[in-house]
Structure formats: C-alpha cells, structure tokens
Amino acid sequence: MNKLGYLLSPLIFWGMISCGSIKPEAPTNMNKTVELKPIPVAVSSVNIPIKIDMRPFARMADSMTDKVFSGSDNPCEGLRYQYKLERGEFKLDGKGKNKIGLKFDLKYAAKGDYCALCMGSSCSVPTVGFDLGYSGGMKRASIDIESQIEVQNNYRLKTKTEISQIKPIDPIKVMFGYDVTNLLLKQAQPYIRDASKMVDVEISKIDLKKYIEPYYKQLQKDIYIDGVGYLALFPKELSMSSLTFNKNLMEFSLGVKAAPAIKSTAWNQPVKPLPNLSEYKSNDGFIVYTDLKLDFDSLSKQIMGFLKDQVFEAGSNKIKVTKLRLYPENERMGVEVAFEGSKKGLIYLNGLPVYDSAKQEVRVNDLQYDLKTKNVLLKSAKWLLNETIRKKMQESMVVSIAPEIKEAKKSMNEALNQKLDGGVKLNGKVNDIQIRELQVRPDELFIRVRLSGKMGVSM
C-alpha cells in the first residue's frame, strides 16, 4: 500500500463520532499556485573528438612540387660537375602536439671532372673525370621536414615548415679534397625549401569548418527523451584543443560550451552559424535540469484503489471514503477527502512537500488542518485536533519516487547514446541525479531534477 493512503485512516473517524455532516467551506487558497520558477540554465561542456586523415593534403603538396631537379657548376679550376636530383613521395610522420613531419627519399648523382690548375680560361693540366650515379645506381639520402601548426580562430591552419634533417644513406667518399655528398645536398636545399613552402600552402587551404559544421548542426537539433521531453543543447561557444598528429592522422577535441534545457514540447530552434573559436579549456561536464511530474489524479487513484472496498467502524457508526483529491494551495499541497455512511462530508488539510534524498521519497512536512476545517472541528469534534493524530497523518504522507528517478536516468542515458543524422553519434552517461526542489502545480507535483554527467559526440 502507498503510505499516502494512511493519511485517510484518522480522517475516517471524523464522521463516526460527530453529530451531523462535516462540511467546512473550501480552503481560501484552493487550486491557487505560485508562479512557476524557471528551470535553471547550467553551463555544460560537450567534448567532440575529431580525426582527419592528412594523406590527401600530403598528396596534393606532392603533386604540386617538382620531383626532378638538375644543375651544374663549371669553374675553370677545381671540381666541375653537373648533377641531378630525384625526389621521392612525401610520407607523413606524426610528431605529437601541433607538429607534423614529412619524410621523403632523395636520389642524387653527379658527373664531371677535376682541373688542378687553370691558366686563363682553360685548364692547363689533364683533367680527371668522374661519374657518380649517372651510369650506375643513384646515391640516396633521407630528408625530413617538419611543420609547426597553429589553429586560427577562423578554423584555418597556419604552418611554418622547415628542414629538420638531411641524412645521406649512400655517402660519397671525399674526392679531390671535396665532400661531394655535402656539396650535392647543399645544392638540393633550395628545392627542399620550395617543397616546404608548398606544404605550407596546401595545409593553409585546410578549412576545419567543413569537418566541424556537421557536428554543430546536429547539436542544435532537438533530442527526444522518452518520458521526459525534448532536450536542446543550445551550444554557445566552440574551442579547440591542441592538434595531435599520429602518423597520418590529425586529432583534436572540439569543446562546446552549451546551455542545455529540457521541456515537454519540441524546441524547433533555427540553426545558427558556426561561431569563431574561443580559448580551449578541457572540460566534459554535462548538466541539465528537468521536471519530473507526479500527476495528482494518478496519485489519488492509487490511494482510492486501496480504500474503495474498506469500511471503517467505530461502535455503531460506519463510514466509507468515496473520493480523494489532491490540489495546490500556493506552494503547499492540499488534500480533499469525501466520505459517506453514518456521517457524510468533506475534510481539508495541507502540507509542504519536501524530498528525502537518502530514501528517494517525497513526504509532507508541516501538515496542518485548513483553517475553515479546523473551525468546524473545534465546534463538533475537537478531539480530532489531537497532536498525535496530526503527527500520524504527517508520517503517513510519504511517496517513493525511486522508480521515477530510475526511469528518468535510463531515458536520459538512452538519449545520450544514440545515432543522429549524418553519422553523428552521441555518447554520454548520467552519473548523478539530484532533486533540487518541488513545486505544486494545478494538476501535478513538479519535481525539479538536476542531472549531471559526461557527454561526447563522434562521427
């Protein structure tokens, strides 16, 4: 039996010992309510991890940069040579936060001759020729370039790419006192710098908006929560974490500052454009308030389901409850009881609904007889005003809302873990539910609930 049903036990006796019907006037404040307090808006953070494959941009930079270079140096005296360089394909090499590397192989060859002494504009001694890589296999070197990347508030990337390492794989021995390997690789540096500039150009074309906008649009749509209503996130600000590079992938987190709210009907808010980026702060806390509702009619029917077949006797008097109705009295909750039998009439009382978080129960404190009911009892049944009876009634007015809280948490968790349009997937969890206050409405008892947890979005 619902404990609220025990409320009626002492009331039954009123008609059993009084002479005449008990018919006080209705309470002055019956069915009046105070203004409904707006649901608080709490700032929440939604975390969105995003991954971008950088290989298309590396391929574009690769296609825009020459792969074969050649040149020569022909002094009259000393080493006179021509050379060619062949660049291999760019390969990405992620380097951690805000830093990405590119590797490529460089093949090189040189041929020419050496003049020990020159008279005028001609070599005066026989020259010694050489061929390194033209006739046989070309020599190889490994080139590393590195880009420092900065995200601008318009979602564009700004980079500065420099040579980080030039490492010979097949070094050429010193010839005629010249380090030919070093000489040729110095010749390659202008071409490598040009390639680095092309990398900067291609990366600067990356507009992260096109990766972020699908998420942002989905975050502005209503999210239906079964049995609760419609959740709107109302995203306000966006920020981005540092970029992390892992081989071919660029990864970052998009932080969304939101002001989520729930109501029973759809919000249908217009989609707003993507705002500029704000300073990033790592936080994934999610807070939203909602109202659970305990319908007065349903509560009354639950109680009447227990009482409808009960007959209460006191001596030769018998009485049966015919109707029970809960109603608001400003911020308090009133109870109207109708009965018939040996006596017939109505009785009114009211109390202040409060929440017991330890037991997940709503109870009524400060239970009082309505003033007009009290005046009638003072004249016809004064003993019913005994403090023991009032306390027993107050102790009986207890309703467990544990099932409602459990169901609200379940519905919220289901809503935070669903697929939206465009392949966007919510992933979240409600970690804590707190009842912050109760408000009496015309037909319901509103229970204001604060739900907190974590929420993320992925694609």
Buried (B, 14 or more C-beta within 10 A) or exposed (E): EBBBBBBBBBBBBBBBBBEEBBEBBBBEBBEBBEEEEEBEBBEBBBBBBBBBEBBEBBBBBBEEBEBEBEBEBEEBBBBBBBBBBBBBEBBBBBBEEBBBBBBBBBBBBBBBBBBEEBEEEEBEEEEEEBEBBBEEEBBBBBBBBBBEBEBEEEBBBEBEBEBBEBEBEBBBEEBEEBBBBBBBBEBBEEBBBEBBEBBBBBBEEBEBEEBBBBBBBBBBBBBEBEEBBBBBBBBBBBBBBBBBBBEBBBBBBBBBBBBBBBBEEEBEEEEEEBEEBBEBEEBBBBBBBBBBBBEBEEBBEBBBEBBEEEEBEEEEBBBBBBBBBBBBBEBBBBBBBEBBBBBBBBBBBBBBBBBEEEEBBBBBEEBBBBEBBBEBBEEBBEEBEEEEBBEBBBBBBBBBBEEBBEBBBEBBBEBBEEEBEEEBEBBBBBEEBEBEBBBBBEBBBBBBBBBBBBBBBBB
